[in-house]
Amino acid sequence: MGGHDWHSVFILCGYLCLFVFPATCHCKQDRNSHNVPLHLLPSQENGTTTTPASTFTAAHIQPSNYTKDEAYIGFIAAAVSCVFFGTTLVPVKRMETGDGMFFQWVFCSAVWCVGLVVNVIQGFPKFYAISMIGGALWCTGNAVVVPILKTIGLGMGMLFWASTNLLTGWFSGRFGWFGMRPDRLTRPALDYAGVALGIVRGITLAMFSGCMYGLNFVPVIYAQQHYEGATDNGLDYVFAHFSGIYATSTLYFILYSMYMRNKPAVFPRAILPALLSGTMRAIAQAAWFVANQRLQESVSFPIITTVTGFVAESGI
């Protein structure tokens, strides 16, 4: 099997996710518009309109980018995310990983384990399945990391996909793509300058990977802004998001094993380094959730993606 065949499959899967998510959002809005409980509707008696004794107020859900706490927490989280993202592949840099399919599955197994720990710490918050779509997008972008490393190198690859990640994430948050509310910036000129500075760099697989990474928070933020009772605490969505990552990774590995006639390329020496890399990436991703909550998505994306590129370039 040629590695490029599988990478084409990932690209198709990524585009499929992009079509599935908007359709899911549309269906959810349709159900909400038609399934209004009868006891919440105004009643007609003797030609007059009466309302229930207790006044019903529509739920106002604060988006994850609603800033009410100290911004420094968001910047600390962004710094943690940058360091771990920029060094996450160091443990496997000199390891043989073959076509990357076995590596990505072990890697995502560690990601899910970290998500489980976060879920326990958060007190088992409500599981929003729509967040798994974001995990699927993230996993699809992650699945092409190994061929990126083998073709253009780690430092250059991270610069390319960080740049694309920056653009897709910034545009979706700044202008309200996929049903999200647009960010309200007090100093838009500085924000535009940050994006322009961060994008002054870079090819096909890396840019596709960046698109998947850039859109992976969209389902989470959509749930926060449109689902009644959804909290604005980004860590409450980590487990669902990471479950989507692991489920998609496992699906890819199963399909790959079937294609290889149950003879997948397995590299035992890469298991522990892959688990370590997955743990580091999961910590970085969880910190990014916090940064999105305390800052704004259009602020956190330029910071994390740009600094991550410099960390990867200088430290690796």
N, C-alpha and C positions, 0 to 999 in steps of 0.2 A: 504494500500500500504506500502510495506517495503521500508525504505529509501535506502537500498543497491541496490534495483532494479533501482532506478533513477540514482544512482551514476554510475552504470554500463553503463547506457545510455549515460551519460556525457563522460565517457571514450571512448565509441565508436564514439561519435560526435567529440571528440578531435582528434582521429586518422583520421577521415574523413577529418577534416580541414587540417591535415598534408599532405594528398594525394591531396586535391583540390588545395592548394597553388602552389606546384611544377608544376602541370598541367597548372595552369593559367600562371605561368611564362614562360613555354615552348611555350604556344600558343601565348603569347605576343611577344616573340622573333621571332616566325615564321612569324607573321603578319608584324613586323618591317622589316624583311629581304626581304619580297616580295612586300610590298606596298611603294615603293620609288617613289616620285613624278617625272613625266616625265621631268619637267623643270630642275631637278637637275642632270639628267643623261647627260653624255657627248654625243654630237651629231656627226654624221659622215657626212662630206661634202667633195666631191671630193677625197675620200680616206684618208682624214686627219681628225684628231680629234680636235674639237673645244670645248671650254668651255664657259659658259655664261659670260656676261660682268662682273658680280659681282661674285667673287670666293665664292663657297660654302664651309663652314667649318663645319664639324660635331660638334654637340653640345657636350661639355665636362661638365658633371654633377658632381659636387663635392659631394662626399658621406657625410652623416651626421656626420661621425667621422673625417672629415677633420678639422684639428686644425689650425685655423688662428687667433683666438681671445685669450685673456688671459685665461689661464687654470684655474685661481682661480674661475672664474664664474662657470665652470663645477664642481669644488669641492664644492662650495656653494650650487649649485643645488643638488648635490649628498647628502650633509648633510641634506638639507630640505627633500629630498625623504626618507632618512633613518629614520628621526624622525617621519614623518607622516605614513610611512609604519609600523614602529615598534609599533605605538600606535593606529593604525586605527580601531582596533576592541575593544578597551577599552570601548567605549560607550555601546556596546551590550554584554559585557562579562557576565553580570548577568541577561540578559533579556532572556525570553523564546522565542525561534525562531522555535521550532518544527523541521521539516525536512529540513528547510533552504530555501525552494523554494520561499516563500513569501518574506523572508528577502533579498535574492539575487536580486529579482526584484526591490524592493524599493531601495536597495543599488545602483544598476546600474542606476536607474532613477536619483539619485543625481549625479552620475558620468557623465551622459550625459548632465545635466544642467551645470556643470562646463565646460565641453567641449564646450558648446554653448557660454558661456561667453568668453572663450579663443578665439573662432572663431571670435567673434565680435571685441575683442581687436586686433587681428591680421589683421583685415580688410577684412574678408571673403576670405581667400586664396582659390585657386583651390582645389576642393574636389577629392581626389584620392580614388576611391572605393576599390582598393586593400588593403588599410590600414584597411578596415573593417574586413578582414580576421584575422589580428592580434588582433582586438578587440574580435572576436569570440573565438579565442584561449584563450585570457585573461579571458573572461567570463566563458568559460568551466572550466578553472582551479579554478575560484572563486566560482563556483557553489558547489564545494565539501568542502568549508571551514567549514561549520557548522558541518558536520560529523567528520571532523578532530578535531575540538574543543572538541567534545563530546567523542572522543575515546582516543586521546593522549594528549589533552590539547593545549592551545594557544601557550605557549612558545615553547614546543617541536615541535608542528606542524609547526610553523614558521621556526624553525631551519631546519627541514626536507625539507620543500618546498623551502626554501631559498638556501639550498645546491644544490638541483636539478636545481633550477632556475639559480644558478651560473654556473653550468656545461654546461647546454644547451645554455645559453646566451653567455658564454665565448667561447665555441667551435665554435658556429655559426659565431661570430665576428672574432675570431682569425684565423680560417682556411677557412673562406669564404663559409659557407654552403648556400644552396638554392640560388645560383647565386650571392651572395654578394662578394665584394672584400675583401680579407683577410686584417686584420689590420697589419700595419707596425710598429713594436715596436722598440724603440731605446735601451731598456733594457729588453729583453725577460726573462732573468733569474729572475728579480724581479717580473715580471708578473706571471711566473710559480709558484714562491714561494707564491705569494698572493693567487693563486687558491688552492694550496696545503693546505695552512693555513686555508682557508675558508671552505674546504670540510671535515675537520677532525670531522665530526658529521654524524647519520641516516637514509620508510615503504610504502605502496602501494598508497593510495589516496594522501598522502602528496607529494610523488615523482612525481606522475602523474600531480598534480596541479603545481608543480615546473616546469615540462616540458612545460606545457601550458604557464606559465608566462615567461619562458626563451625564447620561440620562438615568443612571441607576437610582438616584434619589427621588426622581419624579413621582413614582407611585406612592412613596412614603409621604411626601409633602401633599400629594393629592388627597390621601386619606386623612391627613391632619386638617385640611381645609374644607373637606366636604362630608366627612363621616361624623354623624352626631355622637358625641361622647368621646371623640378621639382627643388624646392629650397632645400637648406641644412638646413633650419630653422626647427628644430623638432616640434616647436609649430604650424606650418602650417598644421600638420597632426593629431593634437590632436582631432579635431572635428570628422574627418572621423573615426579615431580609436575608439573614444568613442561611435560613432553612431553604429559601429559594436558590441560594448559591449552591448548597450541597445537593439539593434535588436535581438541579440542572447538570451539575458536574457528574453525578452518578449516572444520569441518563446518557450523557455524552460517552462516558466510559463503557456503559453497557452496549451502546450502538457500535462503538469502536471495537469492543471485544467480539461482537457478532461479525463485524466486517473482517476481522483478523482470524475468524474461524476458531475462536476460543484460544488463541495464542497471542495475547497482547504482549507488547514489549514492556517488561517489568525490570526495574533497576533497584534492587534491594538497598544498595549503598545510598540511594537518594532519599530513602524514607524519612529518616530523622531530620536531615536538613530541610526537606520539604515541609515537615510538620512545624519546624521552627519558623520557616518563612511564612507559612500560613498563619501561625500565631501572631507574628509581627504585623502581617497585613491586616488581620482582624482587629488588632488594637488600633492601628492607624485608621481603619474604617469607622470603628466605634467613636474615636476621637473626632472624626469628621462630622458624625451625627451631632455631637455636642457643639461643634463650631457652627454648623448650620442653624442650630437652635439659638445660640447666644448672639451670633452675628446675623448676616443675611446670606442666602445662597450665592448671590451675585458678588458678595464680599469674600466669603470663605473660599470659593472656587479659585479666583485669581491668586490668592495668597498661597493656598496649599499646592496647587498645580505648579506654580512658578518656582516656589522655594524647593519643592520636591525635585524638580529638574536639576537645580543647582546642587542639591545634596547628592543626587545620583552621579552627577558629572564630576564633582570634586572628591567624593568619598569612595567612588568605585572606579 
